[in-house]
Amino acid sequence: MSKKVAVLGAGSWGSVLASLLDENGSDVKLWSYNASQVKEFNEKHTNSKYIKNFTFSNSITAYNDLAEAIDGVDYILFVVPTQVTRSVAKQVAEILAKRHQVVNIIHASKGIEEKTYLRLSQVLSQEIDPQNRKSISVISGPSQAEDVITKDITLVTVASNNQKAAKEIQGLFMNHYFRIYTSDDIIGVEIGAALKNIIALGAGALYGLGYKDNAKAALMTRGLAEISRLGTSFGANPLTFIGLSGVGDIIVTATSRNSRNWRAGNELGEGKSLEEVVKNMGMVIEGIATTRAAYELSKQRGVEMPITTAIYHVLYDGADIKETINQLMTREGRSEIE
């Protein structure tokens, strides 16, 4: 018997995951707040703003009404931008409570909530009553939507405190080109997923400034060390950061032109202002808000994160990028394992 899944968020990643689940035999409903996007999807089976030159299955129905989208489903997959996750979760919680509906909650977004600096599983657990949810899980890893839609080989991780749910989700998503591993380290998977966007911004900026592969490798390696330091301070398993949602996600996000965070960093490196970059992108650049969150968390927890700090000063204090790089390079020498 096929499982019923509501995918909330019809951006590139949400619509591609909806297509994957449909292909695997699930009964999929796709929700978007944008009525014109829903109309296009249902009439033309396309999502032209986010996924070019692709026709979706006509067995996926898009909804503008959230109550309709989640009616009778077994799983709700959140793929909305980080900063609206709480508001959407509040609406979902009200609907579930009114219907006495119980579901498995999954999210595949990558970020940290502004001001609270909470991971998204924490936000979801705060908003959705335990009586209406069997589990909360997170899917993350090196997975550009543009590659998954062409059935490029992709490996990701599903993390949950409920390993029965994790294995069920593994079964929902796995096929011959999309492989998913289970983990119980939600903290590590979510922190790796969010903070790699900071490193992608930096990698794009280096490219825009004309730096080469050596500089990119240095940034990615030392950036991973920072992510691991912050993650383990919250109790994450350090091995998570050398896995798919750590080094794997950094590799793809910090090297691919499909990454909007990389593209944003590249434009900054080329001399555009942050305001210009945000306007030109037309989509949420998660790494910008995540940089502030990671910077503040590093101060609160006494964790040294020089790369994150440098990118924060460029984004929020208008620091000169070249001078900032020079300051990083001329810091006092130290052991690599510090």
C-alpha positions in Angstrom: 0.0 0.0 0.0 1.5 3.4 -1.0 2.2 6.0 1.6 0.6 9.4 1.4 3.1 12.3 1.6 2.6 16.0 1.7 5.6 18.0 0.6 5.4 21.6 1.9 7.5 24.0 -0.3 7.6 23.9 -4.1 11.0 25.4 -4.6 13.7 23.4 -6.5 14.4 20.9 -3.7 10.8 20.4 -2.6 9.5 19.8 -6.1 12.3 17.4 -6.9 11.7 15.4 -3.8 8.0 15.3 -4.6 8.9 13.9 -8.0 11.3 11.3 -6.5 8.6 10.1 -4.0 6.0 9.9 -6.8 8.4 7.9 -8.9 8.9 5.5 -5.9 5.2 4.9 -5.6 4.1 7.3 -2.9 0.8 9.3 -3.2 2.3 12.8 -3.2 0.7 16.2 -2.6 2.8 19.4 -3.1 1.9 22.6 -1.3 3.0 26.1 -2.2 1.9 29.5 -0.8 2.1 30.8 -4.4 -1.3 30.4 -6.1 0.1 31.1 -9.6 2.9 28.5 -9.1 0.2 25.9 -8.1 -1.8 26.8 -11.2 1.2 26.3 -13.4 2.1 23.0 -11.8 -1.4 21.5 -12.1 -2.1 22.8 -15.6 1.3 22.4 -17.3 3.1 20.1 -14.8 6.0 22.4 -14.8 7.8 24.6 -12.2 9.6 26.9 -14.5 11.0 29.3 -11.9 12.9 26.6 -10.1 13.4 23.6 -12.4 14.0 24.4 -16.1 13.0 22.1 -18.9 11.3 19.4 -16.9 7.8 18.0 -16.9 6.5 16.6 -13.6 4.2 13.6 -13.4 0.5 14.4 -13.6 -0.1 12.2 -10.6 1.4 14.9 -8.3 -1.3 17.5 -7.4 -0.3 20.9 -6.1 -2.3 22.8 -3.5 -2.5 26.3 -2.3 -4.6 25.3 0.7 -2.5 23.8 3.4 -5.4 22.0 5.1 -6.1 20.2 1.8 -2.5 19.4 1.2 -2.0 17.6 4.5 -5.4 15.9 4.7 -5.0 12.2 5.3 -1.3 12.0 4.8 1.1 9.7 6.7 4.2 11.9 6.3 4.6 15.7 6.1 7.9 16.8 4.5 8.9 20.4 5.3 11.1 22.0 2.5 10.2 25.6 3.1 12.9 28.3 3.8 14.3 28.2 7.3 12.9 31.5 8.4 9.3 30.6 7.6 9.4 27.0 9.0 8.0 28.1 12.4 5.0 30.0 10.9 4.2 27.1 8.5 4.6 24.6 11.4 2.1 26.6 13.5 -0.5 26.3 10.8 0.2 22.6 10.4 -0.1 22.1 14.1 -3.5 23.7 14.3 -4.8 21.6 11.5 -3.5 18.4 12.9 -4.8 19.1 16.4 -8.3 19.9 15.0 -8.4 16.6 13.1 -6.7 14.5 15.7 -4.3 13.5 12.9 -1.0 11.8 13.7 1.9 11.9 11.2 5.6 11.5 10.8 7.4 14.8 10.4 10.4 15.2 8.1 12.3 18.3 7.1 14.9 18.7 4.3 15.7 22.4 4.8 19.2 23.6 5.8 19.5 26.5 8.2 19.2 27.8 11.7 16.3 30.0 12.9 17.2 33.6 13.3 17.1 35.1 16.9 16.4 31.8 18.6 19.3 30.0 16.8 17.4 26.8 17.0 17.9 23.9 14.7 14.8 23.1 12.6 13.9 19.9 14.4 13.8 21.9 17.6 11.5 24.4 16.0 9.2 21.7 14.7 9.1 19.9 18.1 8.2 23.2 19.8 5.3 23.9 17.4 3.8 20.5 16.7 2.2 18.7 19.6 3.7 15.3 20.4 0.1 13.9 20.3 0.0 14.7 16.6 3.5 13.4 15.5 5.1 10.0 15.7 8.6 11.2 14.9 10.7 14.1 13.6 13.5 13.3 11.1 15.8 15.3 8.9 17.2 14.5 5.5 20.4 16.1 4.4 23.5 15.5 2.3 25.2 16.5 -1.0 22.2 16.8 -3.1 21.8 19.5 -5.7 18.2 19.4 -7.0 19.3 20.0 -10.6 21.4 16.8 -10.4 18.7 14.6 -8.7 16.1 15.5 -11.3 18.4 14.1 -14.0 18.9 10.9 -11.9 22.5 11.5 -11.1 23.8 9.2 -8.3 23.0 10.9 -5.0 23.7 9.8 -1.4 22.1 11.4 1.6 21.4 10.8 5.3 18.2 10.6 7.3 18.7 11.3 11.0 16.1 10.7 13.7 15.8 9.8 17.3 13.3 7.2 16.2 15.2 4.7 14.2 12.1 2.8 13.1 10.9 6.0 11.5 14.3 6.5 9.9 14.2 3.1 8.3 10.7 3.7 7.0 11.8 7.0 5.5 14.9 5.3 4.0 12.5 2.9 2.3 10.3 5.8 1.0 13.2 7.6 -0.8 15.7 4.9 -1.9 15.9 3.8 -5.5 18.6 3.0 -8.1 20.0 6.5 -8.2 19.1 7.9 -4.7 20.6 6.1 -1.8 19.9 7.1 1.8 21.7 6.1 5.0 20.3 6.3 8.6 21.7 8.1 11.6 20.7 9.0 15.1 22.8 12.2 15.2 20.2 14.9 14.4 22.4 17.6 16.0 25.4 16.8 13.8 23.4 16.4 10.6 21.5 19.6 11.1 24.5 21.7 12.0 26.5 20.3 9.1 23.6 21.0 6.7 23.2 24.6 7.9 26.8 25.7 8.3 28.2 24.4 5.1 26.3 27.3 3.4 28.7 29.7 5.1 31.6 27.9 3.6 29.9 27.9 0.2 29.6 31.7 0.5 33.3 31.9 1.2 34.3 29.6 -1.6 32.2 31.6 -4.1 33.9 34.8 -2.9 37.4 33.3 -3.4 36.5 32.4 -6.9 35.1 35.8 -7.6 38.4 37.3 -6.4 40.4 35.1 -8.7 41.8 32.6 -6.1 42.4 29.0 -7.3 42.1 25.4 -6.1 44.6 25.6 -3.2 42.7 28.4 -1.6 39.4 26.6 -2.1 40.7 23.4 -0.5 42.1 25.4 2.4 38.8 27.1 3.0 36.8 23.9 2.8 39.1 22.0 5.1 39.4 24.6 7.8 35.7 25.5 7.5 34.9 21.9 8.2 37.1 22.1 11.4 35.0 25.0 12.6 31.7 23.3 11.9 32.9 20.3 13.8 34.0 22.3 16.8 30.7 24.1 17.1 28.7 20.9 16.5 30.5 18.8 19.0 30.0 21.6 21.6 26.3 20.7 21.3 26.9 17.0 21.6 27.1 16.0 18.0 29.1 12.9 17.0 32.4 14.2 15.4 32.3 11.4 12.8 29.1 12.9 11.4 31.2 15.8 10.0 33.3 13.5 7.9 30.2 11.9 6.4 27.6 12.9 3.8 26.0 15.8 5.8 29.5 17.2 6.6 32.3 16.9 4.2 30.0 15.6 1.5 27.7 18.5 1.6 30.6 21.0 1.8 32.2 19.5 -1.4 29.0 19.9 -3.5 27.8 23.2 -2.1 31.2 24.9 -2.1 32.2 23.8 -5.7 28.9 23.8 -7.7 27.6 26.8 -9.7 24.1 25.4 -9.0 24.6 26.4 -5.3 22.9 29.7 -4.7 25.2 30.3 -1.7 28.3 29.8 -4.0 26.8 32.1 -6.6 26.1 34.8 -4.0 29.6 34.6 -2.6 31.0 34.8 -6.2 29.1 38.0 -6.8 30.4 39.5 -3.6 33.9 38.6 -4.6 33.3 40.3 -7.9 32.5 43.5 -6.1 28.7 43.6 -5.9 27.0 44.8 -2.7 25.1 42.4 -0.5 21.9 44.2 -1.4 22.6 43.7 -5.1 23.4 40.0 -4.6 20.1 39.3 -2.7 18.1 41.2 -5.2 19.7 39.4 -8.2 19.3 35.9 -6.7 15.5 36.0 -6.4 15.6 33.1 -4.0 16.5 32.7 -0.4 20.3 32.6 0.3 20.3 30.6 3.6 24.0 31.1 4.3 23.5 34.8 5.0 21.2 34.4 8.0 23.1 31.3 9.0 26.4 33.2 9.2 24.9 35.5 11.8 23.5 32.6 13.8 26.8 30.7 13.7 28.8 33.8 14.7 26.5 34.5 17.7 26.5 30.9 18.8 30.3 30.7 18.6 30.5 33.7 20.9 28.0 32.2 23.3 29.8 28.9 23.5 33.4 30.1 23.4 34.1 28.2 20.1 36.8 29.7 17.8 35.4 30.1 14.3 37.7 32.5 12.5 36.4 31.9 8.9 32.8 32.3 10.0 33.7 35.4 11.9 35.5 36.9 8.9 32.5 36.2 6.6 30.2 37.7 9.2 32.2 40.9 9.2 32.1 41.1 5.4 28.3 40.5 5.3 27.2 42.6 8.3 29.9 45.1 8.9 30.9 45.9 5.4 34.5 44.7 5.9 36.7 44.6 2.8 37.0 41.0 1.6 40.7 41.2 0.5 41.8 42.8 3.8 39.7 40.2 5.7 41.5 37.4 3.9 44.9 39.0 4.6 44.0 39.1 8.3 43.1 35.4 8.3 46.3 34.5 6.6 48.5 36.5 9.0 47.0 35.2 12.2 49.5 33.7 14.7 50.7 30.2 13.7 49.2 27.2 15.6 48.8 23.4 15.5 46.4 22.0 12.9 44.5 20.0 15.5 43.7 23.0 17.7 
